[in-house]
Amino acid sequence: MRIQVSRTGGFAGITRHREVDTTGRADAGEWEALAESALAAGHDTPPPGVPDGFQYRITIGDRTIHCADPKLTDAQRALISRVLKEGA
């Protein structure tokens, strides 16, 4: 499973993009469960955010969702953090 996260906005307005491919990873099941939970609460279009807040686009396989600070679910926050930290 390929998980892509793009983050835009914030005070500096810098865009950041990372992705993780879970294929062959020992923790693939954990990533996939977290990804499914994050998808469940996403929006098909970008939701309104807050000034200087971050907007996120999460693409998993052929499905893309949008979410924004400060209204992220725990699963979305965890997935975004992991992908931005570990992704290439």
Summary of the structure (lengths in Angstrom):
residues: 88
radius of gyration: 12.4
end to end distance: 14.6
largest distance: 39.8
contacts: 251
relative contact order: 0.28
helix: 30%
strand: 32%
